[in-house]
């Protein structure tokens, strides 16, 4: 029986690129996304044995049902995420909670139910962020959620190690995806990102997908509890002044 990989948040961006890459690597892929129609379109675009499932990472019943529908689950990649910018003193509690619910609690629910379902010796990869280690003014909720994800992954790696299940995270910098499309609408923000990226460019979703495929493979059989900085070296410098740029735009 062919091994199955589930990509949560797989209908666009890094998730979609990862779903394509895992299918090309021989897995039966399940594209899971809160947008069921987009998940179906993504699965149809990949073709073969790829199928879609609607999954809302803020709803435990939805997450549990999605994983329960999968047989021979060997690989899980969790990509769901969002960010709502705002200074801590101004941020609405609702916006804080939404970010935590999707990015941190959503990762917890995926780890919880994937950890129950994945076969011994499997691999779970969570997409975190450069903001899991680098603070940025105006993105406090996102930074806090992604720092939490990084630690949650380390704990899961400890707890699932007796079953030889490897759990790792990837911390991308600025990658050209629908999630980051709004960056280009704020004057000067993209330029400041790139000025603080030693390799001088944004990333491609496929570059993150390649690392996920590596972590899913036997080539990474002795890798667990690790956080991979895939950001062109941006973690070596400073994060852009998102808050300052947004305030200037609104002035």
N, C-alpha and C positions, 0 to 999 in steps of 0.2 A: 504494500500500500504506500502510495506517495505521501511524503510528509506534507503537512499543511502549515501555512504561515498566515497569521491574521495581522493586518495592518490597520490600526485604529486611527481614524482621521486620514484614511487612505484615498479620499476622493480628490485631493488637490495637493499642490505644493510638494513638500518633502515626502509626505505619505504616499502620494501617487507615484512619484519617482521610485520610491522604495518598493511599492507593489509591483511595478514593472520589472525592477531588478530582481526581485525574489522569484517572480514567475520565470524570468529568463534563466534563473539558476536552478530551475526544475521543481519548484514547490507548487502545490495547489494553493492558490492565494485566495483569501477572503478579504475583500475590501469592506471595512466597517466604518460607517460615518453617520453623524447625526442627520445629515442630508441624504435620505434614502435614495432619491432620484439621482443625485450626483454619484452616489456609490454604484448604482446600477450602470450609469453611463461609463464610469471608470472601469468597472469590471468588463463591460462589453468592449471597451477600447483595448483592454489587455488581451481579451479572448482566451481561448483554450478552456481550461477547467476553472478559471477565475469566476467567483460569484460574489454577490454583495449581501450585506446585512446592515440593517439600520441599528445604530448603537449610539445612545446618548450617555456620555461618560459621567454626567451629573445624576444619572438615574441608575441605582444599583440593580434594579430588576432588569433593566435594559442590558446592562453590561453582563450580568449573570446569564441571561437568556442567550445573548450573542455567543458567548463562549461555550455554553452547553450544546449549541447546535453544531459544534466543530468536532470532527474525529481526527485522531492521530495528529494532534496539535504539537508542533515541534518548535515553532518560532512565533514570537509576538513582538511587534514593533508598535509602540504607543506614541502617536504624533499629535494628538488633539491639543489645541492650545489657542489662546487669544490674549490680547493685552488691551487695557483701557488706561491711557495715560492720565496723569494728574498728580499734582503735588500732594504730599501726605496731609497737609493742613486743609486742603480743599477737596480731597477725594471723597465722593459719596460712598457710604458704607455699602450700598447696593453694588457699586462698581468694584470695590474691594472684594466683596463676597463672590461676585460672578467670576472674577479672575482666579480666586482660590478654589472655587468649586470646579472649574474646568481644568486648570493646570495642576493643582496639587491633589485635591480630593479625587479628581478624575484619574490621575495616575495611581493613586492608592487603590481605587476600585478595579482598575485594569490589573494591577499587580496581584490583588487579592484573588480575583477570579481566574486570571490566566495562570497564576501560581498553582491553583487547584487542578487546572485542566491540562497544562502542558506536560508532555511526557518526560520521564526521567532522562537527563542528559540534554534537555532542550535549552533554548536561549530566549531571554526577554531583553528587549532594548527599549529604553525610554528616551525620547527626544527632549532634552532639557534646553538650555540656552547659555550663551555667553553670560547672561545676567544671573546665572546660577552662581557665578563667582565674581562678577564685576558689577558694582552698583552703578545706577544711573539716575540722576535727578529726574523726577517725573514719572518713573516707572517702578515705584516702590512695591506695589502689589505684585507685579510680574516678577521683580527681583526676589521678593520673599517667597513666592510660590515655587520658582525654579531652584532656589537654594534648598528649599524643602524637598523638592524632587530628587536632587542630587544625594541628599542624606537618606531619603527613603529607599533609593536604589541600593545604597550600601547596606542598609539593614536587610533588605530583601535578599541580597546576595549572601549574607550570612545565614539567613533562615532557610534558604532553598538549596544551599550547598550540599547538605546530606543527600539530596536527590540528584546531584551533579547538574542542577539547573543553573546556568550562568545568567547574571543580571548586570547589565551595564547601561551607562547613559552616554549620550552624545550631546555636546554643548556647541551648537552652531552659532556663528556670528551672523552678520547680515547676509541673508540668502534671498535670492530673487524668487519670491513666492507671493501668492495673494495676501498672506498675512502681513507682509512687509511693504505691500504696494503703496500704502498711505505715506510711507517715508518720503517718497519722491514729491509729494504734494506740499511738504513743509520746506520752504526755501533754505538751502544750505545744509540740511540735515544729512542727506546722502553724502555730500562732499566731506562733511566732518567725520562720518563713519569711515570713509575711505582714507582720509588723511591719518586716521588712527589705526589703520590696518596695514601692517608692514608689507604684505604682498600686494597691496594697492588695488584690490578689486573685491567686489562682492562674490559670494559663492553661488554655485548652481545646485539645485536640488539633487541632481545625480551624484554630486560629490559627497553629499551626506548619505545618500542611498548606498554608495559603494562601501562606506564604513559600516553601515548596518548589515550589509551582506557578509562582510568579513566577520563581524561579531556573531553572526548567525552560524558561521561555518566551523568546521573542525580546526581550521587554521587558528582560531581563537579559543582553542579548547582549554587553555590555562589562563584565561582572562575573565575575571569577574570582580564586581564592585568597583569598576573603573569608570572615570568620567573623561571622555575624549574631547579635547578642545579642537574643533574643526572650524576655524574662524580666520584663517589667513594671518594669524599672529595677533589678532586684535586684543587678546587677553593680556598682551605684554604692554599695552599702552593705556589709554583712558577712554571711557565711554563718552559718546557725544552729549552735548548739553541739550537733551530733548526738551526739557522744561523751558529753557531760555528761548529755543527756537519757536516753540508753540506760543509762548507769551508774545514774542515779537510779531508773529503772524496775526495774533488777535488784537494787537495794539492799534 
